[in-house]
Amino acid sequence: MSGPGPGSAGHPEARREGQVFAGQSLLSRYASLVKLPHTLFALPFAGLGAVLASYGPDRKLTVGALFWIAVAFTAARFAAMAFNRIVDREYDGRNPRTRQREIPSGTMSVRQAVLSVVVMALVFVYSAWRLNPLCAALAPVALAWVFFYSYTKRFTRLAHHVLGLALGIAPVGGYLAIAGEWSDPWFALPVLAAAVMFWVSGFDTIYSIQDIDFDRGEGLHSIAARLGPARAIALARMFHSFAVALFLAIWALRLFPVGFVYLSGVAAMIGLLLYENWAVRNAAVHGLDLRVIDRAFFRANIAVSISLFALTLIDRLLRIAGPGA
């Protein structure tokens, strides 16, 4: 595998990251700080959990509940990302790929970022309280886990999976927001969370290829830094295979009463993940092109989450409209 990596000769060190905003207003800087468009990776999975909960008796997807689910998830992700930027600010300042980020570049102060973490954490806790007592009780646990992720790359290559489980909380939270109780069977929600975890750990392993040289030089842990690009891509494919298998198990084991339209969503996921892995592997063979990795990371994974949510929702609506609903 050849081609310029981050920081090597010919690499566009000052290239602006994708999915950030060009404006200089405070609102634009906050949106760029947390890469707000990335909210679309997992927000649909929070909706997926809510849809799956609605199969139970006396459980309805009210506008109010969906609103507070969206607010809670967006606030939690904002707080987690801003916290990550604060914790990693020195690394970001030394990494050619990330030195243009708001804190190391000086366009936002640490104090401003800390304030956003505090405000958004409070918004998340309040939103969880508005949903139901169980969500309120678990909100601090969820926050602790998503904050913990920011430190994991310093000591374990399982950081990809810690991040994956942080996003895997989204469908669990969406389910609990509607159901107000744990799933029956009890392992249904852990399977759902694990499916999201492996999906995320797969694409995060791919994303980490961009920083192989930097991570090795700084002693940071990632699968790509330890094994190299080719083996990292192979492991990402394996993680994605696990994710697909678990999403299929939800239907096959009747963990939730989903039907064939849900299966079409899983089929769409398979196609999109095949494309993502093909695009990254092809880019790696011809030299690591960070733009290809970024496009595959962003576009394919947003399509995965939105399509699976949309088709599961259609599956549920068809069940309501059908006989005996």
N, C-alpha and C positions, 0 to 999 in steps of 0.2 A: 504494500500500500504506500503510495507516494503522494507528493503534493505538499504545498505549504500549509503548515498548521498555524494556530494562533501564535503570534509573536515571532514567526520565522520570516526570513527575507521574502519580500513580495507580498506579504499578507497585509490586507488593509486594516491596520491596527486601530485607526480612529473611526472605523465604519460604525455608523449609528445602529444600535440594535433594532430589531423588528418589533412591531406592535407597541411603539411608543408615540407620543404626541409631539408635534413640532412646535406648538405654541409655548410661550414663555409665561403665561398666566399661572398663578398659584394652583388653580384647579388642574390645568394641563400638567403641571409638574407633579402633582400628587397622583394623577392618573398614570403618568409614565413611571413614577416611583414603584408602583405595584403592578405595572403592566395590566391595566384594567381589562383589556380585551381577553386576557387569559381566563377571566372569570367564566367565560363560555365553555371552558374545558369541563368543569365539574358542576356548574349550576344546573344544567339539564339532568345530571344524576341525582341532585336533590329533588328535582321534580319527578324523576323516575321512582324514587323511594316513596314519594307522596302518592303517586298513581298506584303503586303496588299495595299500599296500605288501604286504598279506597275499595279494594275487593271485599274487605270485611264488613260485617253487618253494622249499620248505623254509622258508617264512616263516609263523610262527604268532603269533596274537594271544594271548600268555600273560597271565595275571592280573598277574604280576610286571611285565611290560613296560608294560602299561596303567597300573598303579599309578605307576610312575616317570615315565611321560609326564605323567600328571595332576599329580604333585607338581612336576615340572620346570616345566610351563607356569604353574601357579598361583604358584610362587615367583618366576618371572621377571616375571610381570605385577605381582605385589605389589611387587617391588623397583622396577620401572619407574614405577609409579604413585606410590609413596612418594617416589621421586627427583623426579618431576615436581612434587609438592606442595612439596618443599623448594625447588626452583629457582624456582617461581612464587609463593612465599609472599607477596612484596611486592605483586605484581599481584593476587593473590587477596584481600589485605587491602583493596585499593582498589576492587575490583569488588563492587557491591551483591549480585550473584547468588552470589558465592563467599566473601564475608567471614565467613560462618558456618562455614567449613571449620575443621578442627581446629587447624592451626597459626596462622592469623591470629586466630582467636577465643581462643587461649590455652589450649584444652583439651588440647593436646599440644605438647610442646616440640620444637624442631628436633633436639635431641640424641636424643630418643626415635625420631623419624622416621629419622634417620641410622642408628641402631642397627638398625632394621628393614630398611633397605636392605642393610646389610652382611650381616645374618643370612640374609636371603632370597636374596641373590646367592650366598652360599656353599651354601645348600640347592640352588639351581638347578645350580650347577657339579657338586656331588656327585651329584645325580640324573642329570645328563647322563653323568657318568662311569660310573654304574651301568648305563646303557643300552648303550653301546658306545664304542669309542675315537673314532669319527668324531664322534659327538655331543659327546664331551668336548672334542675339538679345536675344534669350532665354537662351543661355549658362550660363550667370551669375546667372540667376534665378535657373537653375538646380543645379549649384554648391552650392548656398546658401541653398537649400533644403537638399541636401545630407550631408552638413556639420552640419546643424541644428539637424539632427537625433542624432548625437553623444551626445547631451545634454538631450534628451527627457526622458531617463530612470531615470533621477534624479527627474522628477516631474509628469510623466503621464504613465499609463499603455497602452496608445495608442502608445507607442514607436514602438510596433510591426507593427502597421499600417503606421506610419511615414516611417519606413524602407521599408515597402511594396510599398508605393507610390514612394519612391526614386528609387526602381527597376522598378516600373510602368512607370517611365519616359522613360525607354529604348525603348519600342515599339512606344511610341509617338514620340520620337526623330528619330527613324528609319523611321517612316512614313513621318515626316516633311522633313527629309533629301532628300527623293525621290520626294515627292509631292511639297514641297516648299510652301504649304498652308494648312490651317486647313481642317479637314474632312467634308464631306457632306453626311449625316446629321452631325450637329455639335457635337452631343453626342456620335458619334461612337468612337472617341478616348478616351473620359472619361470612356466609358464602358470597352474598352480594358485595360486602365490603372487600373481601379478598379478590373478587373479580375486578373491581375498580383498582385495587392496589396493584395487581399484576399488569393491568393496562398502563397505569401511570409509571410503574417502575420500568416498563419496556421503553416508553418514549423518553423518560428521563435519562435512561442509560444512553440512548441515542443522542440526546441533547448534550450529555457530558463529553461526547467526543470532541466538541469544540475546544475544550479546556485541558486536553491531555497533557500537553507540555507544561502548562502553568500548574496544574494540580501536582504533577510529579515534582516540579521544582519547589513547590511550597509544602510538600509533604501532606497534601490533602488526599482523602480517600474517595475513589470512585472506581467503578468496574472498568471503565475505559482506561483510566490511568494505570490500573493494575494489569489488565490483560491485553491492552492494545485495541485499536479500532475493529479489526476483523472479528476477534472473539467477542467483543462487546456487542457488535451487531448480531452475532449468532445468539448470544444470550438474550438480547432484546426480543428476537423472534421467539425464543422459548417462553419468555415471560408473556408475550402476547398470545401464544398458544394456550398457556394456562388460563389467561383471562377469558378467551373464547370458550374453553372447555367449561369454565365455571358459569358463564352466562348461559350456556347450553344446559348445564345441570339444573339451573333454576327451572327450566321448562321440563326436562326429562324426569326430574324427581318430584315435580309438582310442588316445589317450595312456595311458589306463588301461582295462582290460577291463570297463567298467561296462555295465549293461544298462538296460532300460526302467524299472525301479523307481527307479534313479538319476535318470532323466529326470523322473519324477514329482516328485522332490525339487526339481529345477530349476524345474518348473512351479509348485510351492508357493512357491518363492522369488520367482518373477515376481509371483504374486498378492499376496504380502506386501509386496513393494517398491512395487507399484502402490498398495496401501492406504496405506503410509507416506507416499509422495509426495503422494497425494490429501489425506490428513489434514493434512499440513503446509501444502500450498497453500491448502486451505480455511481453515485457521486464519489464514494470512497475509492472505487476502483480507478477512477480517472483523476484522483487528487481531491482532497477534502475541500469541498465548496460549501462554506458556511451558509450561504444564501439558500442552497438546496436543503440543508439540514433544517434551517429555520422555517422554510415554507412547508416542508413535510411535517415538521413538528406542529406548526400552528394550524394549517388548513386541514390536514387529514384528521387530527385529533378533535378539532371542533366539529367536523362532520360526523365523526364517530359518536360523540356524545349527543349531538342534536338529533341525528337520525334514529338512534336507539330510543331516546326519550319520545320522539314524535310518533314512532311506530308502535311503541308500547301504549302510548295514550290512545292512538287509534284502535288498538286491540281492545282496550278497556271500553272505549265508547261503543264499539261494535257489540261488546258483551251486554252493555246497558240497553242497547237498542234491540237486541235479539230476544227471542222467546224465552220466558222464564227469568228475565233479568231482574 
